[in-house]
C-alpha cells in the first residue's frame, strides 16, 4: 500500500530548493528519493521488510553530500521514529527529509570564488569567512 501511495501521489519538487525525485520498486520493496542541488546528489532509501507491519521500516542514506554526518544521523533517526509512530507514512517522511535539506541549503550563500553552494571536489558547504567582506568561501 505504501509503495502504491509513493508511486501514484509521491512528493513533487516544489519550492525553491533542489530538485526531488522519488522512485518506488515493488520487486525490491524499496523507496528511494534523490535530491539534486548544484550537481550534487543526496539519496535516502526506505526499505520495506517482508513482514512489513510487524517489522519497522529501514531508513538509510546512500549518498550524503554537503551535510555533516552527525546531522544526517539525526535526520534519519527522526524519520525512522516518525515512520514508526505514524504507521509508515513514507510520502510524509520524504517530504520531511526534503524540507530538512531545503532549510539546510536555503541560508547558504554562494561561494565568492567559484559561485557554487557546494564545493566541486569535496562537496562541502562554504565555511571560511573573509575578514573584510564577511562572505563565506570554500
Secondary structure, 3 states (H helix, E strand, C coil): CHHHHHHHHCCCCCCCCCEEEEEEECCCCEEEEEEEECCEEEEEEEECCCCCCCCCCEEEEEECCCCCHHHHHHHHHHHHHHHHHCCCCHHHHHHHHHHHHHHHHHCCCCCCCCCCCECCCCCCECCEECCCCCCEEC
